[in-house]
């Protein structure tokens, strides 16, 4: 027994993949190919590179970035709540209060550990 819902999805997937392959192939064949010494140089700004381009970033950079993402996602969770705050009533207010308290405790913990210090 064939499930026709999956056939429709498979046809759609083939069309999407086919479009992507045809588009990339056409751009490779039809696109301009203007190469020059300047175009093939590592930097197009006119400044010769000094030193190695591969250097490690401090771990602190990644910690700050992750902290930004965590708190940014937490703020995004507050938007749907703000839309329906009147419909959910006091229970929703209590739950959001607990949520904000947990986020605040995490923020204070990160602050005390020095996660926000840029050296």
N, C-alpha and C positions, 0 to 999 in steps of 0.2 A: 504494500500500500504506500503510495507516494503522498507526502504532505506538500500540498501546493504552496503553502505559505513560505516554506524554505526554498522552493524553486524561484519564487519571485525575488527573494533576498539574494540568491545565488546569481540570478540574471543581473540584478542591480550591481552586485559586487564586480561582476565581469565587465560591465559597462564602465564602472568607475576606474578599475585597474587599466582597462583598455584606453580610456581617455588620458590617464596619467602617462602611460607608456608612449602613446602617440604624441602627446604634447612635448615630452622630453626629447623624443627622437626628432621631431620636427625642429625644435629649437637648436639641436646639435647640428642638423644638416643645413638649415636655412639661416641661422643666426650669423651675425658678422664675426669675422675672425681677424681682427686687427691686432696683431702682436708686434711688440717692439721691445727694445731694451728697457725702456722706462716702465712699460706695462708689466713686464716679467720681473721687475725688481721687487724685493720684499716689501718695500714701503713706497707708496705713490706720493708722499708728501714732499719729497725732495731732500729729506734729511737722511744721510747715510746711517745705517744702524750701528750702534756701539754696544759691544758686549753680546751676551747670549740672550736670545729672546725667551728662552725657557728658564724661568726662575720660579721658585715656590712662593706662594702667598702665605702669610702667617695664618695660623689656625684661628686666630682671633677674628680675622675677616669672615671666615665661614661661620663662626659662632654668632657674630652679629647678624649675618644674613639669615641664619636659621631662626634666631630670636625674632627678627622682623617678620618672617613668614608665619611663625607660630602666633604672634599677637595679631597679625593682619587677618589670619584665618578666623581667629576668635572674634574679631570685630565683624567679619562677614556673617558669622552665625547670629549676630544681634539684629541684623536687618530684617529677616523674616519675622522675628519676634516683635519688632517694632511695628510691623504691618498689622499684626493680629492681636496686639496687646489688649485692646478693649474686649475682644471676643473671648479671650482665655481668662480674664479676670484676675482675682487675687492669687490663685494658684500659679498662674504664669508669672506674676510678679515675684512670688517666692522662689520659683525655680530659676528665674533669671538672676535674682539676688545671689543664690547659691553659686550659679555659674560665674558671675562677676567676682564673687569672693574667691573662688578657686583660681581664676585667672590673676587676680590681684596677689594672692599668696605666691603664685609662680613668678610674678613680676618682681615682688619684693625679694624672693629667694635669689633670683638671677642678679638683682641689683647688689645684694649683700655679697654674693660670690664674685662680683667684679666683672660680670659678663658684658656690661655696657661700657667698660673703660677701654678707650682707644689709646694705645701706647705708641 
